[in-house]
């Protein structure tokens, strides 16, 4: 059997994973708020898209394991607000949203700063 590694998430196809215990350990690394978001969106995706299974969920968690909780929560919120799960977009689509947010976070913050501006400088009045 070939031992290939996914370039997008690092998942090894030839390796045998214990899905339940690996999923629990990946979730333990997250804070409670992020776990709540992950469980909520996972139930939405699996109930609306029959082809999405526990294995898909595990691969999704594996793909985002090195990404900060704040970015994960933001990506899930975007996915949820646009109701992508109703149009058949599952864990792979959500994983890519989160990964793209992670890659582009610097440029996004810079553009947001340019769009909103900054606070005016403090001017001291001398009398």
KEMAR-199356 format. One record per residue (C-alpha): residue number from 1; x, y, z; chain. Coordinates in steps of 0.5 Angstrom, whole numbers, plus 2048, in hexadecimal, padded with zeros to 3 digits. Each point is the difference from the previous one (the first is absolute). Layout:
(pakol NUM; (X; Y; Z); 'A')
...
***
This chain:
(pakol 1; (800; 800; 800); 'A')
(pakol 2; (802; 807; 7FE); 'A')
(pakol 3; (802; 805; 806); 'A')
(pakol 4; (7FE; 806; 7FD); 'A')
(pakol 5; (7FF; 807; 804); 'A')
(pakol 6; (7FB; 805; 7FE); 'A')
(pakol 7; (803; 807; 7FE); 'A')
(pakol 8; (7FA; 804; 803); 'A')
(pakol 9; (800; 7FD; 807); 'A')
(pakol 10; (806; 7FB; 801); 'A')
(pakol 11; (7FB; 7FA; 801); 'A')
(pakol 12; (804; 7F9; 7FE); 'A')
(pakol 13; (7FC; 7FB; 7FC); 'A')
(pakol 14; (803; 7FA; 802); 'A')
(pakol 15; (800; 801; 807); 'A')
(pakol 16; (7FB; 7FD; 805); 'A')
(pakol 17; (7FD; 805; 804); 'A')
(pakol 18; (7FB; 7FF; 806); 'A')
(pakol 19; (7FB; 805; 7FE); 'A')
(pakol 20; (7FC; 800; 807); 'A')
(pakol 21; (806; 801; 804); 'A')
(pakol 22; (804; 805; 7FB); 'A')
(pakol 23; (7FA; 804; 7FF); 'A')
(pakol 24; (7FF; 801; 808); 'A')
(pakol 25; (808; 802; 800); 'A')
(pakol 26; (7FF; 805; 7FB); 'A')
(pakol 27; (7FA; 803; 803); 'A')
(pakol 28; (803; 800; 807); 'A')
(pakol 29; (806; 805; 7FD); 'A')
(pakol 30; (7FA; 805; 7FF); 'A')
(pakol 31; (7FD; 805; 805); 'A')
(pakol 32; (7F9; 7FF; 802); 'A')
(pakol 33; (7FD; 805; 7FC); 'A')
(pakol 34; (803; 7FD; 7F9); 'A')
(pakol 35; (7FE; 7F9; 802); 'A')
(pakol 36; (7F9; 803; 801); 'A')
(pakol 37; (800; 803; 7F9); 'A')
(pakol 38; (803; 7FA; 7FD); 'A')
(pakol 39; (7FB; 7FB; 803); 'A')
(pakol 40; (7FB; 805; 7FD); 'A')
(pakol 41; (802; 800; 7F9); 'A')
(pakol 42; (802; 7F9; 800); 'A')
(pakol 43; (7F9; 7FE; 802); 'A')
(pakol 44; (7FD; 805; 7FA); 'A')
(pakol 45; (804; 7FD; 7FB); 'A')
(pakol 46; (7FF; 7F8; 802); 'A')
(pakol 47; (7F9; 801; 800); 'A')
(pakol 48; (7FF; 804; 7F9); 'A')
(pakol 49; (806; 7FC; 7FC); 'A')
(pakol 50; (7FF; 7F9; 801); 'A')
(pakol 51; (807; 7FE; 7FD); 'A')
(pakol 52; (803; 804; 805); 'A')
(pakol 53; (802; 7FB; 806); 'A')
(pakol 54; (804; 800; 806); 'A')
(pakol 55; (807; 7FE; 7FC); 'A')
(pakol 56; (7FE; 807; 7FC); 'A')
(pakol 57; (800; 803; 807); 'A')
(pakol 58; (806; 7FD; 802); 'A')
(pakol 59; (804; 802; 7FA); 'A')
(pakol 60; (7FD; 807; 800); 'A')
(pakol 61; (803; 801; 808); 'A')
(pakol 62; (806; 7FD; 7FE); 'A')
(pakol 63; (801; 805; 7FA); 'A')
(pakol 64; (7FF; 806; 805); 'A')
(pakol 65; (803; 7FE; 806); 'A')
(pakol 66; (806; 805; 7FF); 'A')
(pakol 67; (7FB; 806; 7FF); 'A')
(pakol 68; (7FF; 805; 806); 'A')
(pakol 69; (7F9; 7FF; 803); 'A')
(pakol 70; (7FE; 807; 7FF); 'A')
(pakol 71; (801; 7FF; 7F8); 'A')
(pakol 72; (7FC; 7F9; 801); 'A')
(pakol 73; (7FA; 804; 803); 'A')
(pakol 74; (800; 805; 7FB); 'A')
(pakol 75; (800; 7FB; 7FA); 'A')
(pakol 76; (7FB; 7FC; 803); 'A')
(pakol 77; (7FB; 806; 801); 'A')
(pakol 78; (801; 803; 7F9); 'A')
(pakol 79; (7FE; 7F9; 7FE); 'A')
(pakol 80; (7FA; 7FF; 804); 'A')
(pakol 81; (7FE; 807; 7FF); 'A')
(pakol 82; (800; 7FF; 7F8); 'A')
(pakol 83; (7FD; 7F9; 801); 'A')
(pakol 84; (805; 7FC; 7FC); 'A')
(pakol 85; (7FD; 7FA; 803); 'A')
(pakol 86; (7FA; 801; 7FD); 'A')
(pakol 87; (803; 800; 7F9); 'A')
(pakol 88; (804; 7F9; 800); 'A')
(pakol 89; (806; 803; 803); 'A')
(pakol 90; (803; 7FC; 805); 'A')
(pakol 91; (807; 800; 804); 'A')
(pakol 92; (805; 800; 7FB); 'A')
(pakol 93; (7FD; 807; 7FE); 'A')
(pakol 94; (800; 802; 807); 'A')
(pakol 95; (807; 7FE; 801); 'A')
(pakol 96; (802; 804; 7FA); 'A')
(pakol 97; (7FC; 806; 802); 'A')
(pakol 98; (804; 800; 807); 'A')
(pakol 99; (807; 7FE; 7FD); 'A')
(pakol 100; (7FF; 806; 7FB); 'A')
(pakol 101; (7FE; 805; 806); 'A')
(pakol 102; (806; 7FD; 803); 'A')
(pakol 103; (805; 802; 7FA); 'A')
(pakol 104; (7FD; 806; 7FF); 'A')
(pakol 105; (7FF; 803; 807); 'A')
(pakol 106; (806; 805; 800); 'A')
(pakol 107; (7FD; 803; 7F9); 'A')
(pakol 108; (7F9; 800; 803); 'A')
(pakol 109; (802; 804; 806); 'A')
(pakol 110; (804; 805; 7FC); 'A')
(pakol 111; (7FA; 801; 7FB); 'A')
(pakol 112; (7FB; 801; 806); 'A')
(pakol 113; (805; 805; 803); 'A')
(pakol 114; (800; 804; 7F9); 'A')
(pakol 115; (7F8; 7FF; 800); 'A')
(pakol 116; (7FF; 803; 807); 'A')
(pakol 117; (806; 804; 801); 'A')
(pakol 118; (803; 801; 807); 'A')
(pakol 119; (7FF; 805; 806); 'A')
(pakol 120; (802; 807; 7FF); 'A')
(pakol 121; (806; 802; 803); 'A')
(pakol 122; (800; 803; 807); 'A')
(pakol 123; (801; 807; 800); 'A')
(pakol 124; (803; 804; 806); 'A')
(pakol 125; (7FE; 807; 800); 'A')
(pakol 126; (805; 805; 804); 'A')
(pakol 127; (7FE; 806; 803); 'A')
***
